[in-house]
Amino acid sequence: MGPARLWLSRAWRRAVQTARLMIGVPDYDTYVEHMRRHHPDREVMSYARFFDERLHARYRGGGGRCC
């Protein structure tokens, strides 16, 4: 893979990650990488469990934002 193609690939991945974060979709790949680098002794959650925990963390209040 040439340098221009590698740069484009990385830029695309970052753009996708940014878009997902902007709309509230958690990035599982980033989580897995973080866990492997910083917590190698801990078990990595499955995608389904990770997604459920992120949803719970985001909406744990149960109510909307209205008064």
PDB file of N, CA, C and O in Angstrom:
ATOM      1  N   MET A   1       0.858  -1.178   0.000  1.00  0.00           N
ATOM      2  CA  MET A   1       0.000   0.000   0.000  1.00  0.00           C
ATOM      3  C   MET A   1       0.897   1.231   0.000  1.00  0.00           C
ATOM      4  O   MET A   1       1.803   1.346   0.826  1.00  0.00           O
ATOM      5  N   GLY A   2       0.647   2.138  -0.915  1.00  0.00           N
ATOM      6  CA  GLY A   2       1.451   3.346  -1.026  1.00  0.00           C
ATOM      7  C   GLY A   2       1.142   4.337   0.079  1.00  0.00           C
ATOM      8  O   GLY A   2       0.117   4.220   0.751  1.00  0.00           O
ATOM      9  N   PRO A   3       2.024   5.319   0.272  1.00  0.00           N
ATOM     10  CA  PRO A   3       1.822   6.297   1.350  1.00  0.00           C
ATOM     11  C   PRO A   3       0.533   7.103   1.217  1.00  0.00           C
ATOM     12  O   PRO A   3      -0.116   7.402   2.219  1.00  0.00           O
ATOM     13  N   ALA A   4       0.159   7.457  -0.009  1.00  0.00           N
ATOM     14  CA  ALA A   4      -1.080   8.228  -0.193  1.00  0.00           C
ATOM     15  C   ALA A   4      -2.298   7.382   0.170  1.00  0.00           C
ATOM     16  O   ALA A   4      -3.241   7.869   0.794  1.00  0.00           O
ATOM     17  N   ARG A   5      -2.267   6.141  -0.218  1.00  0.00           N
ATOM     18  CA  ARG A   5      -3.390   5.242   0.091  1.00  0.00           C
ATOM     19  C   ARG A   5      -3.470   4.961   1.586  1.00  0.00           C
ATOM     20  O   ARG A   5      -4.565   4.892   2.143  1.00  0.00           O
ATOM     21  N   LEU A   6      -2.333   4.800   2.234  1.00  0.00           N
ATOM     22  CA  LEU A   6      -2.300   4.585   3.679  1.00  0.00           C
ATOM     23  C   LEU A   6      -2.844   5.812   4.407  1.00  0.00           C
ATOM     24  O   LEU A   6      -3.622   5.683   5.352  1.00  0.00           O
ATOM     25  N   TRP A   7      -2.436   6.994   3.968  1.00  0.00           N
ATOM     26  CA  TRP A   7      -2.932   8.231   4.580  1.00  0.00           C
ATOM     27  C   TRP A   7      -4.442   8.351   4.413  1.00  0.00           C
ATOM     28  O   TRP A   7      -5.150   8.710   5.354  1.00  0.00           O
ATOM     29  N   LEU A   8      -4.930   8.049   3.217  1.00  0.00           N
ATOM     30  CA  LEU A   8      -6.361   8.123   2.939  1.00  0.00           C
ATOM     31  C   LEU A   8      -7.139   7.121   3.794  1.00  0.00           C
ATOM     32  O   LEU A   8      -8.223   7.434   4.287  1.00  0.00           O
ATOM     33  N   SER A   9      -6.600   5.942   3.964  1.00  0.00           N
ATOM     34  CA  SER A   9      -7.243   4.919   4.788  1.00  0.00           C
ATOM     35  C   SER A   9      -7.355   5.373   6.242  1.00  0.00           C
ATOM     36  O   SER A   9      -8.404   5.222   6.869  1.00  0.00           O
ATOM     37  N   ARG A  10      -6.284   5.922   6.764  1.00  0.00           N
ATOM     38  CA  ARG A  10      -6.298   6.408   8.155  1.00  0.00           C
ATOM     39  C   ARG A  10      -7.251   7.595   8.314  1.00  0.00           C
ATOM     40  O   ARG A  10      -7.978   7.688   9.303  1.00  0.00           O
ATOM     41  N   ALA A  11      -7.241   8.493   7.338  1.00  0.00           N
ATOM     42  CA  ALA A  11      -8.135   9.652   7.397  1.00  0.00           C
ATOM     43  C   ALA A  11      -9.592   9.201   7.362  1.00  0.00           C
ATOM     44  O   ALA A  11     -10.432   9.749   8.076  1.00  0.00           O
ATOM     45  N   TRP A  12      -9.888   8.208   6.538  1.00  0.00           N
ATOM     46  CA  TRP A  12     -11.254   7.698   6.454  1.00  0.00           C
ATOM     47  C   TRP A  12     -11.687   7.091   7.788  1.00  0.00           C
ATOM     48  O   TRP A  12     -12.793   7.354   8.260  1.00  0.00           O
ATOM     49  N   ARG A  13     -10.818   6.277   8.399  1.00  0.00           N
ATOM     50  CA  ARG A  13     -11.152   5.664   9.694  1.00  0.00           C
ATOM     51  C   ARG A  13     -11.410   6.721  10.754  1.00  0.00           C
ATOM     52  O   ARG A  13     -12.339   6.584  11.550  1.00  0.00           O
ATOM     53  N   ARG A  14     -10.610   7.763  10.777  1.00  0.00           N
ATOM     54  CA  ARG A  14     -10.808   8.840  11.758  1.00  0.00           C
ATOM     55  C   ARG A  14     -12.091   9.608  11.494  1.00  0.00           C
ATOM     56  O   ARG A  14     -12.784   9.999  12.433  1.00  0.00           O
ATOM     57  N   ALA A  15     -12.413   9.827  10.226  1.00  0.00           N
ATOM     58  CA  ALA A  15     -13.655  10.526   9.891  1.00  0.00           C
ATOM     59  C   ALA A  15     -14.866   9.698  10.320  1.00  0.00           C
ATOM     60  O   ALA A  15     -15.831  10.244  10.856  1.00  0.00           O
ATOM     61  N   VAL A  16     -14.821   8.399  10.090  1.00  0.00           N
ATOM     62  CA  VAL A  16     -15.912   7.517  10.496  1.00  0.00           C
ATOM     63  C   VAL A  16     -16.040   7.509  12.021  1.00  0.00           C
ATOM     64  O   VAL A  16     -17.146   7.590  12.555  1.00  0.00           O
ATOM     65  N   GLN A  17     -14.914   7.411  12.713  1.00  0.00           N
ATOM     66  CA  GLN A  17     -14.936   7.417  14.174  1.00  0.00           C
ATOM     67  C   GLN A  17     -15.523   8.731  14.694  1.00  0.00           C
ATOM     68  O   GLN A  17     -16.343   8.719  15.612  1.00  0.00           O
ATOM     69  N   THR A  18     -15.118   9.841  14.127  1.00  0.00           N
ATOM     70  CA  THR A  18     -15.635  11.147  14.546  1.00  0.00           C
ATOM     71  C   THR A  18     -17.132  11.247  14.315  1.00  0.00           C
ATOM     72  O   THR A  18     -17.868  11.732  15.174  1.00  0.00           O
ATOM     73  N   ALA A  19     -17.581  10.792  13.164  1.00  0.00           N
ATOM     74  CA  ALA A  19     -19.018  10.837  12.861  1.00  0.00           C
ATOM     75  C   ALA A  19     -19.802   9.980  13.845  1.00  0.00           C
ATOM     76  O   ALA A  19     -20.861  10.391  14.319  1.00  0.00           O
ATOM     77  N   ARG A  20     -19.299   8.811  14.149  1.00  0.00           N
ATOM     78  CA  ARG A  20     -19.989   7.942  15.109  1.00  0.00           C
ATOM     79  C   ARG A  20     -20.066   8.582  16.490  1.00  0.00           C
ATOM     80  O   ARG A  20     -21.106   8.523  17.147  1.00  0.00           O
ATOM     81  N   LEU A  21     -18.982   9.186  16.927  1.00  0.00           N
ATOM     82  CA  LEU A  21     -18.984   9.833  18.234  1.00  0.00           C
ATOM     83  C   LEU A  21     -19.936  11.024  18.263  1.00  0.00           C
ATOM     84  O   LEU A  21     -20.562  11.295  19.288  1.00  0.00           O
ATOM     85  N   MET A  22     -20.047  11.732  17.150  1.00  0.00           N
ATOM     86  CA  MET A  22     -20.936  12.891  17.085  1.00  0.00           C
ATOM     87  C   MET A  22     -22.406  12.501  17.232  1.00  0.00           C
ATOM     88  O   MET A  22     -23.200  13.259  17.790  1.00  0.00           O
ATOM     89  N   ILE A  23     -22.763  11.328  16.735  1.00  0.00           N
ATOM     90  CA  ILE A  23     -24.153  10.897  16.845  1.00  0.00           C
ATOM     91  C   ILE A  23     -24.373   9.943  18.015  1.00  0.00           C
ATOM     92  O   ILE A  23     -25.483   9.454  18.223  1.00  0.00           O
ATOM     93  N   GLY A  24     -23.313   9.681  18.776  1.00  0.00           N
ATOM     94  CA  GLY A  24     -23.463   8.889  19.994  1.00  0.00           C
ATOM     95  C   GLY A  24     -23.260   7.401  19.843  1.00  0.00           C
ATOM     96  O   GLY A  24     -23.643   6.643  20.734  1.00  0.00           O
ATOM     97  N   VAL A  25     -22.673   6.953  18.751  1.00  0.00           N
ATOM     98  CA  VAL A  25     -22.390   5.532  18.572  1.00  0.00           C
ATOM     99  C   VAL A  25     -20.970   5.274  19.092  1.00  0.00           C
ATOM    100  O   VAL A  25     -20.010   5.854  18.584  1.00  0.00           O
ATOM    101  N   PRO A  26     -20.838   4.418  20.088  1.00  0.00           N
ATOM    102  CA  PRO A  26     -19.515   4.162  20.657  1.00  0.00           C
ATOM    103  C   PRO A  26     -18.607   3.417  19.677  1.00  0.00           C
ATOM    104  O   PRO A  26     -19.087   2.684  18.813  1.00  0.00           O
ATOM    105  N   ASP A  27     -17.314   3.606  19.816  1.00  0.00           N
ATOM    106  CA  ASP A  27     -16.342   2.983  18.922  1.00  0.00           C
ATOM    107  C   ASP A  27     -15.709   1.783  19.612  1.00  0.00           C
ATOM    108  O   ASP A  27     -14.835   1.938  20.464  1.00  0.00           O
ATOM    109  N   TYR A  28     -16.152   0.595  19.240  1.00  0.00           N
ATOM    110  CA  TYR A  28     -15.688  -0.649  19.867  1.00  0.00           C
ATOM    111  C   TYR A  28     -14.208  -0.892  19.596  1.00  0.00           C
ATOM    112  O   TYR A  28     -13.485  -1.325  20.493  1.00  0.00           O
ATOM    113  N   ASP A  29     -13.748  -0.624  18.391  1.00  0.00           N
ATOM    114  CA  ASP A  29     -12.341  -0.867  18.062  1.00  0.00           C
ATOM    115  C   ASP A  29     -11.406  -0.046  18.937  1.00  0.00           C
ATOM    116  O   ASP A  29     -10.365  -0.541  19.367  1.00  0.00           O
ATOM    117  N   THR A  30     -11.769   1.205  19.202  1.00  0.00           N
ATOM    118  CA  THR A  30     -10.961   2.051  20.069  1.00  0.00           C
ATOM    119  C   THR A  30     -10.951   1.498  21.491  1.00  0.00           C
ATOM    120  O   THR A  30      -9.917   1.504  22.158  1.00  0.00           O
ATOM    121  N   TYR A  31     -12.103   1.022  21.950  1.00  0.00           N
ATOM    122  CA  TYR A  31     -12.202   0.420  23.277  1.00  0.00           C
ATOM    123  C   TYR A  31     -11.291  -0.804  23.387  1.00  0.00           C
ATOM    124  O   TYR A  31     -10.552  -0.943  24.361  1.00  0.00           O
ATOM    125  N   VAL A  32     -11.345  -1.686  22.393  1.00  0.00           N
ATOM    126  CA  VAL A  32     -10.526  -2.906  22.410  1.00  0.00           C
ATOM    127  C   VAL A  32      -9.047  -2.550  22.426  1.00  0.00           C
ATOM    128  O   VAL A  32      -8.275  -3.137  23.185  1.00  0.00           O
ATOM    129  N   GLU A  33      -8.651  -1.602  21.601  1.00  0.00           N
ATOM    130  CA  GLU A  33      -7.246  -1.182  21.559  1.00  0.00           C
ATOM    131  C   GLU A  33      -6.812  -0.610  22.913  1.00  0.00           C
ATOM    132  O   GLU A  33      -5.723  -0.915  23.400  1.00  0.00           O
ATOM    133  N   HIS A  34      -7.663   0.216  23.513  1.00  0.00           N
ATOM    134  CA  HIS A  34      -7.359   0.791  24.823  1.00  0.00           C
ATOM    135  C   HIS A  34      -7.191  -0.308  25.876  1.00  0.00           C
ATOM    136  O   HIS A  34      -6.243  -0.286  26.661  1.00  0.00           O
ATOM    137  N   MET A  35      -8.106  -1.252  25.883  1.00  0.00           N
ATOM    138  CA  MET A  35      -8.042  -2.332  26.880  1.00  0.00           C
ATOM    139  C   MET A  35      -6.778  -3.164  26.710  1.00  0.00           C
ATOM    140  O   MET A  35      -6.142  -3.525  27.701  1.00  0.00           O
ATOM    141  N   ARG A  36      -6.412  -3.467  25.498  1.00  0.00           N
ATOM    142  CA  ARG A  36      -5.217  -4.288  25.258  1.00  0.00           C
ATOM    143  C   ARG A  36      -3.933  -3.551  25.625  1.00  0.00           C
ATOM    144  O   ARG A  36      -2.978  -4.167  26.097  1.00  0.00           O
ATOM    145  N   ARG A  37      -3.906  -2.240  25.413  1.00  0.00           N
ATOM    146  CA  ARG A  37      -2.701  -1.464  25.738  1.00  0.00           C
ATOM    147  C   ARG A  37      -2.581  -1.160  27.224  1.00  0.00           C
ATOM    148  O   ARG A  37      -1.507  -1.299  27.810  1.00  0.00           O
ATOM    149  N   HIS A  38      -3.693  -0.743  27.832  1.00  0.00           N
ATOM    150  CA  HIS A  38      -3.629  -0.236  29.202  1.00  0.00           C
ATOM    151  C   HIS A  38      -4.104  -1.210  30.272  1.00  0.00           C
ATOM    152  O   HIS A  38      -3.770  -1.040  31.445  1.00  0.00           O
ATOM    153  N   HIS A  39      -4.868  -2.217  29.899  1.00  0.00           N
ATOM    154  CA  HIS A  39      -5.409  -3.176  30.868  1.00  0.00           C
ATOM    155  C   HIS A  39      -5.312  -4.599  30.318  1.00  0.00           C
ATOM    156  O   HIS A  39      -6.334  -5.269  30.177  1.00  0.00           O
ATOM    157  N   PRO A  40      -4.103  -5.072  30.005  1.00  0.00           N
ATOM    158  CA  PRO A  40      -3.975  -6.398  29.379  1.00  0.00           C
ATOM    159  C   PRO A  40      -4.456  -7.543  30.270  1.00  0.00           C
ATOM    160  O   PRO A  40      -4.750  -8.632  29.777  1.00  0.00           O
ATOM    161  N   ASP A  41      -4.536  -7.301  31.570  1.00  0.00           N
ATOM    162  CA  ASP A  41      -4.968  -8.344  32.494  1.00  0.00           C
ATOM    163  C   ASP A  41      -6.485  -8.457  32.593  1.00  0.00           C
ATOM    164  O   ASP A  41      -6.993  -9.426  33.158  1.00  0.00           O
ATOM    165  N   ARG A  42      -7.220  -7.478  32.051  1.00  0.00           N
ATOM    166  CA  ARG A  42      -8.680  -7.476  32.137  1.00  0.00           C
ATOM    167  C   ARG A  42      -9.305  -8.037  30.867  1.00  0.00           C
ATOM    168  O   ARG A  42      -8.744  -7.918  29.778  1.00  0.00           O
ATOM    169  N   GLU A  43     -10.468  -8.646  31.024  1.00  0.00           N
ATOM    170  CA  GLU A  43     -11.175  -9.228  29.891  1.00  0.00           C
ATOM    171  C   GLU A  43     -11.850  -8.130  29.062  1.00  0.00           C
ATOM    172  O   GLU A  43     -12.415  -7.182  29.609  1.00  0.00           O
ATOM    173  N   VAL A  44     -11.782  -8.272  27.754  1.00  0.00           N
ATOM    174  CA  VAL A  44     -12.423  -7.328  26.843  1.00  0.00           C
ATOM    175  C   VAL A  44     -13.878  -7.752  26.670  1.00  0.00           C
ATOM    176  O   VAL A  44     -14.163  -8.920  26.406  1.00  0.00           O
ATOM    177  N   MET A  45     -14.798  -6.796  26.821  1.00  0.00           N
ATOM    178  CA  MET A  45     -16.220  -7.106  26.659  1.00  0.00           C
ATOM    179  C   MET A  45     -16.533  -7.448  25.208  1.00  0.00           C
ATOM    180  O   MET A  45     -15.852  -6.993  24.289  1.00  0.00           O
ATOM    181  N   SER A  46     -17.563  -8.249  25.017  1.00  0.00           N
ATOM    182  CA  SER A  46     -18.046  -8.533  23.667  1.00  0.00           C
ATOM    183  C   SER A  46     -18.657  -7.242  23.117  1.00  0.00           C
ATOM    184  O   SER A  46     -18.944  -6.312  23.870  1.00  0.00           O
ATOM    185  N   TYR A  47     -18.853  -7.197  21.796  1.00  0.00           N
ATOM    186  CA  TYR A  47     -19.434  -5.999  21.194  1.00  0.00           C
ATOM    187  C   TYR A  47     -20.830  -5.740  21.757  1.00  0.00           C
ATOM    188  O   TYR A  47     -21.180  -4.601  22.064  1.00  0.00           O
ATOM    189  N   ALA A  48     -21.625  -6.802  21.892  1.00  0.00           N
ATOM    190  CA  ALA A  48     -22.996  -6.637  22.393  1.00  0.00           C
ATOM    191  C   ALA A  48     -23.006  -6.066  23.806  1.00  0.00           C
ATOM    192  O   ALA A  48     -23.787  -5.162  24.106  1.00  0.00           O
ATOM    193  N   ARG A  49     -22.150  -6.585  24.668  1.00  0.00           N
ATOM    194  CA  ARG A  49     -22.101  -6.085  26.044  1.00  0.00           C
ATOM    195  C   ARG A  49     -21.586  -4.646  26.088  1.00  0.00           C
ATOM    196  O   ARG A  49     -22.113  -3.816  26.829  1.00  0.00           O
ATOM    197  N   PHE A  50     -20.561  -4.357  25.296  1.00  0.00           N
ATOM    198  CA  PHE A  50     -20.017  -3.008  25.217  1.00  0.00           C
ATOM    199  C   PHE A  50     -21.094  -2.023  24.775  1.00  0.00           C
ATOM    200  O   PHE A  50     -21.249  -0.956  25.368  1.00  0.00           O
ATOM    201  N   PHE A  51     -21.833  -2.385  23.734  1.00  0.00           N
ATOM    202  CA  PHE A  51     -22.873  -1.509  23.214  1.00  0.00           C
ATOM    203  C   PHE A  51     -23.966  -1.286  24.256  1.00  0.00           C
ATOM    204  O   PHE A  51     -24.419  -0.158  24.450  1.00  0.00           O
ATOM    205  N   ASP A  52     -24.392  -2.363  24.929  1.00  0.00           N
ATOM    206  CA  ASP A  52     -25.408  -2.234  25.981  1.00  0.00           C
ATOM    207  C   ASP A  52     -24.943  -1.328  27.110  1.00  0.00           C
ATOM    208  O   ASP A  52     -25.716  -0.500  27.593  1.00  0.00           O
ATOM    209  N   GLU A  53     -23.694  -1.470  27.538  1.00  0.00           N
ATOM    210  CA  GLU A  53     -23.173  -0.633  28.614  1.00  0.00           C
ATOM    211  C   GLU A  53     -23.078   0.828  28.202  1.00  0.00           C
ATOM    212  O   GLU A  53     -23.346   1.717  29.011  1.00  0.00           O
ATOM    213  N   ARG A  54     -22.702   1.087  26.958  1.00  0.00           N
ATOM    214  CA  ARG A  54     -22.642   2.469  26.478  1.00  0.00           C
ATOM    215  C   ARG A  54     -24.037   3.086  26.437  1.00  0.00           C
ATOM    216  O   ARG A  54     -24.219   4.244  26.814  1.00  0.00           O
ATOM    217  N   LEU A  55     -25.025   2.310  25.979  1.00  0.00           N
ATOM    218  CA  LEU A  55     -26.402   2.821  25.963  1.00  0.00           C
ATOM    219  C   LEU A  55     -26.883   3.113  27.378  1.00  0.00           C
ATOM    220  O   LEU A  55     -27.514   4.140  27.630  1.00  0.00           O
ATOM    221  N   HIS A  56     -26.582   2.206  28.295  1.00  0.00           N
ATOM    222  CA  HIS A  56     -26.989   2.406  29.684  1.00  0.00           C
ATOM    223  C   HIS A  56     -26.320   3.652  30.259  1.00  0.00           C
ATOM    224  O   HIS A  56     -26.968   4.436  30.953  1.00  0.00           O
ATOM    225  N   ALA A  57     -25.046   3.838  29.982  1.00  0.00           N
ATOM    226  CA  ALA A  57     -24.323   5.008  30.495  1.00  0.00           C
ATOM    227  C   ALA A  57     -24.902   6.302  29.920  1.00  0.00           C
ATOM    228  O   ALA A  57     -24.960   7.324  30.604  1.00  0.00           O
ATOM    229  N   ARG A  58     -25.321   6.249  28.680  1.00  0.00           N
ATOM    230  CA  ARG A  58     -25.848   7.460  28.041  1.00  0.00           C
ATOM    231  C   ARG A  58     -27.260   7.805  28.513  1.00  0.00           C
ATOM    232  O   ARG A  58     -27.596   8.976  28.692  1.00  0.00           O
ATOM    233  N   TYR A  59     -28.074   6.783  28.711  1.00  0.00           N
ATOM    234  CA  TYR A  59     -29.486   7.016  29.038  1.00  0.00           C
ATOM    235  C   TYR A  59     -29.871   6.552  30.438  1.00  0.00           C
ATOM    236  O   TYR A  59     -31.046   6.279  30.685  1.00  0.00           O
ATOM    237  N   ARG A  60     -28.936   6.457  31.341  1.00  0.00           N
ATOM    238  CA  ARG A  60     -29.216   5.888  32.656  1.00  0.00           C
ATOM    239  C   ARG A  60     -30.275   6.666  33.443  1.00  0.00           C
ATOM    240  O   ARG A  60     -30.939   6.098  34.310  1.00  0.00           O
ATOM    241  N   GLY A  61     -30.435   7.942  33.152  1.00  0.00           N
ATOM    242  CA  GLY A  61     -31.427   8.730  33.868  1.00  0.00           C
ATOM    243  C   GLY A  61     -32.847   8.284  33.581  1.00  0.00           C
ATOM    244  O   GLY A  61     -33.738   8.483  34.407  1.00  0.00           O
ATOM    245  N   GLY A  62     -33.066   7.688  32.433  1.00  0.00           N
ATOM    246  CA  GLY A  62     -34.367   7.178  32.081  1.00  0.00           C
ATOM    247  C   GLY A  62     -35.309   8.231  31.510  1.00  0.00           C
ATOM    248  O   GLY A  62     -36.213   7.887  30.750  1.00  0.00           O
ATOM    249  N   GLY A  63     -35.127   9.476  31.846  1.00  0.00           N
ATOM    250  CA  GLY A  63     -36.024  10.511  31.346  1.00  0.00           C
ATOM    251  C   GLY A  63     -35.416  11.273  30.192  1.00  0.00           C
ATOM    252  O   GLY A  63     -34.244  11.107  29.854  1.00  0.00           O
ATOM    253  N   GLY A  64     -36.228  12.097  29.605  1.00  0.00           N
ATOM    254  CA  GLY A  64     -35.731  12.944  28.528  1.00  0.00           C
ATOM    255  C   GLY A  64     -35.062  14.175  29.074  1.00  0.00           C
ATOM    256  O   GLY A  64     -34.842  14.283  30.281  1.00  0.00           O
ATOM    257  N   ARG A  65     -34.740  15.094  28.213  1.00  0.00           N
ATOM    258  CA  ARG A  65     -34.069  16.320  28.631  1.00  0.00           C
ATOM    259  C   ARG A  65     -35.058  17.444  28.965  1.00  0.00           C
ATOM    260  O   ARG A  65     -34.675  18.523  29.416  1.00  0.00           O
ATOM    261  N   CYS A  66     -36.299  17.163  28.735  1.00  0.00           N
ATOM    262  CA  CYS A  66     -37.303  18.208  28.978  1.00  0.00           C
ATOM    263  C   CYS A  66     -37.548  18.404  30.476  1.00  0.00           C
ATOM    264  O   CYS A  66     -37.278  17.511  31.279  1.00  0.00           O
ATOM    265  N   CYS A  67     -38.051  19.555  30.832  1.00  0.00           N
ATOM    266  CA  CYS A  67     -38.366  19.846  32.225  1.00  0.00           C
ATOM    267  C   CYS A  67     -39.526  18.995  32.642  1.00  0.00           C
ATOM    268  O   CYS A  67     -39.968  19.073  33.788  1.00  0.00           O
TER     269      CYS A  67
END
